Amino acid sequence: MRAAPALLALVLLLAAWTAQAMSIREMRTLEANEKDGKAYASYYLVGVMEGLREASDTALRNGQKAPFCIEGRRFEPTMARSLYQSELSRHADSYEADMPVQLVVKAALQSSYRCTH
């Protein structure tokens, strides 16, 4: 039952962040300074990835062009951190610390899941 308070804390923490997107700097600070910061950051990345997927799927359903396409390829929550870190590494000079994490994840998804149609 110890996981329930931690999960509640995470939900409250993420709810507070929804008002303003987390920056790369804030993500790094969270990971470095909080006891479970790396886990919280990973959950946040999964939420961002899933939110962007839903937005992409909604665009397709509405007849708009999707920013990226899964098209049957592997797309799992466990991939969120590696997608984020790979994008930051590949384009380190393009991102400033005050830019939102969502921008990095969106670019990673667009790069990794290009639409073929």
Secondary structure, 3 states (H helix, E strand, C coil): CCHHHHHHHHHHHHHHHCCCCCEHHHHHHHHHHCCCHHHHHHHHHHHHHHHHHHHHHHHHHCCCCCCCCCCCCCCCHHHHHHHHHHHHHHCHHHCCCCCEHHHHHHHHHHHHCCCCC
